[in-house]
Structures are given as structure tokens and as C-alpha cells.
Amino acid sequence: MLSLLCFTDIDEDIEHAKHDSAETIVSISDLDEDIGQFVKGVVLMLCDKFVKDELLNTKIANLVGGNMKIIEDYVQRREQKFAEELIEENIVNMSKKGFEIDEIILALDVSKDFVVKTLAKL
């Protein structure tokens, strides 16, 4: 929500409103670090989309840290979690269909420990 502050002020053009929201975000001293980094990443993405003035875009990027690695890391963590959940689901389904642990390991290319831990959750 913090990164969308610029859309609440309709009297101001979107580029300068984005700058104002970036200033507001960096001024919040007790903002949780992970949330703060994510919000700053969203600000960077919104700037890329809406702020055409390169000087202002650079100013905003410098203000919030200018590092898209924040978003890349978040996306990578989400993708990894999704992939693990999908593999776990496949392990459970294969086990229910009568596949042995060794067959599951070979078919899904996972460790025995991972299969055992996944099946232990049932």
C-alpha cells in the first residue's frame, strides 16, 4: 500500500507524486526492513512504468536505493517456494499411487531425505 501512495493525490502529476511517495516511504523510521525493501522495489517498478523524466527517475531510484535486486530476490524466493510445493505435491500423489521411495527419487530427481520429510508431514 505504501508504494501506491502516489495514486491517492489526483491534483499532482504521476511523476512528481511518485517522488513524493518515495520521500514518504524513506522517511518512515520504524518500517520493517523486509517490507521496506519490497515497497522500495515496487516504487522502482512503478517509476520504470510511469516516470518518463529520466532525471526524476534517477532521483527517485537514488532516494529508495535504486536496486532492483530487491525484487529479483523476492521473486526468486517465491519461485523456489512454489517449485518445492509442487514437488512435494507430486511426491504425495506418487506415494498414494503406490510408487516406492526409490522410484519417486529417480522420477523427480530429489534427495531421499526430502522425500522422507515430505511424506512424514502426512
C-alpha positions as CSV (number, residue, x, y, z in Angstrom):
1,M,0.0,0.0,0.0
2,L,2.8,2.4,0.8
3,S,4.2,2.2,-2.7
4,L,0.8,3.2,-4.1
5,L,0.6,6.5,-2.2
6,C,1.2,8.5,-5.4
7,F,-2.1,7.4,-6.8
8,T,-4.0,9.0,-3.9
9,D,-3.2,12.6,-4.9
10,I,-5.0,13.3,-8.2
11,D,-4.1,17.0,-8.2
12,E,-0.4,16.2,-8.8
13,D,1.1,14.6,-11.9
14,I,2.0,11.0,-11.5
15,E,5.8,11.5,-11.8
16,H,6.0,14.0,-9.0
17,A,3.5,12.2,-6.9
18,K,5.7,9.1,-7.2
19,H,8.7,11.2,-6.0
20,D,6.6,12.4,-3.0
21,S,5.6,8.8,-2.1
22,A,9.3,7.7,-2.3
23,E,10.2,10.5,0.1
24,T,7.4,9.4,2.4
25,I,8.5,5.8,2.3
26,V,12.1,6.5,3.1
27,S,11.1,8.8,6.0
28,I,9.3,6.0,7.9
29,S,11.9,5.1,10.5
30,D,10.2,2.0,12.1
31,L,9.3,0.3,8.8
32,D,10.1,-3.4,8.9
33,E,13.3,-4.0,6.8
34,D,11.8,-6.7,4.6
35,I,8.6,-4.8,3.9
36,G,10.6,-1.6,3.4
37,Q,12.8,-3.3,0.8
38,F,9.8,-4.8,-1.0
39,V,8.0,-1.4,-1.0
40,K,11.1,0.3,-2.4
41,G,11.3,-2.3,-5.1
42,V,7.7,-1.7,-6.1
43,V,8.4,2.1,-6.2
44,L,11.2,1.3,-8.6
45,M,9.0,-0.7,-10.8
46,L,6.3,1.9,-10.8
47,C,8.9,4.6,-11.7
48,D,10.0,2.5,-14.6
49,K,6.5,2.3,-15.9
50,F,5.2,5.9,-15.2
51,V,8.1,8.3,-14.8
52,K,9.4,9.2,-18.2
53,D,11.6,12.1,-17.0
54,E,15.0,10.3,-16.7
55,L,16.4,12.9,-14.3
56,L,13.4,12.5,-11.9
57,N,13.5,8.7,-12.4
58,T,17.2,8.7,-11.4
59,K,16.4,10.9,-8.4
60,I,13.7,8.6,-7.2
61,A,15.9,5.5,-7.7
62,N,18.7,7.1,-5.7
63,L,16.2,8.0,-3.0
64,V,14.9,4.5,-2.4
65,G,18.2,2.7,-3.1
66,G,17.9,2.1,-6.8
67,N,18.5,-1.7,-6.5
68,M,16.2,-4.0,-8.5
69,K,17.9,-6.9,-6.8
70,I,15.3,-6.4,-4.0
71,I,12.6,-7.5,-6.4
72,E,14.7,-10.2,-8.1
73,D,15.5,-11.8,-4.7
74,Y,11.8,-11.7,-3.7
75,V,10.7,-13.3,-7.0
76,Q,13.4,-15.9,-6.7
77,R,12.3,-16.9,-3.2
78,R,8.6,-17.1,-4.3
79,E,9.5,-19.2,-7.3
80,Q,11.6,-21.6,-5.2
81,K,8.9,-22.0,-2.6
82,F,6.3,-22.7,-5.4
83,A,8.7,-25.2,-7.0
84,E,9.2,-27.0,-3.7
85,E,5.4,-27.1,-3.0
86,L,4.8,-28.6,-6.5
87,I,7.5,-31.3,-5.9
88,E,6.0,-32.1,-2.5
89,E,2.6,-32.4,-4.1
90,N,4.0,-34.8,-6.7
91,I,5.7,-36.8,-4.0
92,V,2.5,-37.2,-2.1
93,N,0.5,-38.1,-5.2
94,M,3.1,-40.6,-6.4
95,S,3.2,-42.2,-2.9
96,K,-0.6,-42.5,-2.9
97,K,-0.5,-44.2,-6.3
98,G,1.9,-46.9,-4.9
99,F,5.3,-45.6,-6.0
100,E,8.2,-46.7,-3.8
101,I,10.5,-44.0,-2.3
102,D,13.4,-45.0,-4.6
103,E,11.1,-44.7,-7.7
104,I,10.0,-41.2,-6.5
105,I,13.6,-40.2,-6.0
106,L,14.5,-41.2,-9.5
107,A,11.4,-39.8,-11.2
108,L,11.6,-36.4,-9.5
109,D,15.4,-36.1,-9.1
110,V,15.2,-35.3,-5.4
111,S,17.0,-36.5,-2.3
112,K,15.8,-39.3,-0.2
113,D,15.8,-37.0,2.8
114,F,13.4,-34.6,1.0
115,V,11.0,-37.4,0.1
116,V,11.0,-38.9,3.6
117,K,10.4,-35.4,5.2
118,T,7.6,-34.7,2.8
119,L,5.9,-38.0,3.4
120,A,6.4,-37.5,7.2
121,K,4.2,-34.4,7.0
122,L,1.2,-36.5,6.1
